């Protein structure tokens, strides 16, 4: 019975949807407020967003684009995490796929494609039978976690899920490894404001940001990957220091 249920949630058609497509993967970093990347993002074949990122589109389309084809979401329906999964809203916004990661322990070890205990069982049934649900293959996710020596964030793992699915190009934007805050509204309804939340995320042991940054640095020359100017600069640096980030932004902004 367990294996039959598990087989329902493998999202076998996701690769055919993504294969040979150019994808813009948009994170929620606050630095996006300084730029007008919306038109560039919209020019990609597909746009993917992370957790509550779709909630930012209406008021920030010139900065982050106007469409959401893929939503990478942890599926833990709390304001601190993935936010409420509303199928009507997903369909209204023409989202084609909801993607998530499999269950893993604190250190990122994975054993199957089963979802986190924090995911509502009814939610995953609704997504499977009324929508398109894809789970990043647990072996690939586990391999990524071993490489980064931590449990990688949903947004970070999305880069590698898209690579594994056969995307032609992945343009990554709005990722700062929490060197800055989230865009305003991304953590609406949380006890912590966006700045405090980002500070805590930067210091996370479970989701080690330095390890994830180092790993992306090590593969940044992958021809399928491209990065916005801010993330590109971060991947050139020798360390991550939040106090230096305002100067980094100032320097990049002056060149554009």
Protein Blocks (a to p, Z undefined) as FASTA:
>chain_A
ZZmmmmmmnopmlmmmmgopacddddfbfklmmpcfklmmmmpmbdcdehjlmmmmmmmm
mmnojbdfbdcdehiacfklnopadfklmmmnopabdcddddddfkopafbfcdcfklcf
klmmmmmmmmccddddfklmmmmmmmnopacdfklmmmmmmmmnopabdcdehiaghmac
cdehjlgoiabdfklmmmmmmmpmklgfklmmmmmmmmmmpmkbccdfklmmmmmpmbdc
fklmmmmmmmmmmmZZ
